[in-house]
């Protein structure tokens, strides 16, 4: 199974009293999302399921890709590692899954799957981490295929 984790692009800071879910992308964030979506479009396998947090900034990020996606409340800010992995169907889904979400939850997923120390792995705004679950000689392994950020494209 391939699990592709895409952190939303740069968003405006919350205004006093503003609901965090309503924060929108900055102009720079829109450019980051566009740049990453061009790269993803050339890389994503057929049949990839795309799921997004309901936050405005994540939906704006994923819309740049121009593909159908579904919103999942389980990917909201503050999601647990368990919520995210269950939503993705990890490790048993028969199709690749692209999740668009938030820090520190995405970093915590990466840390757990790659057996890193307990602290959440840093994930840059707009960056993609691509993980694959495979079995070698009877051992299940999680392999990091690539990490890229909009600034590197």
Buried (B, 14 or more C-beta within 10 A) or exposed (E): BBBBBBBBBBBBEEEEEEEBBEBEBBEBBBBBBBBBBBBBEEBBEEEBBBBBBBBBBBBBBBBBBEBEBEBBEBBBBEBEBEBBBEBBBBBEBEEBBBBBBBBBBBBBBBBBBEEEEEEBBEBBBBBBBBBBBEEEEEEEEBEEEEBBBBEEE
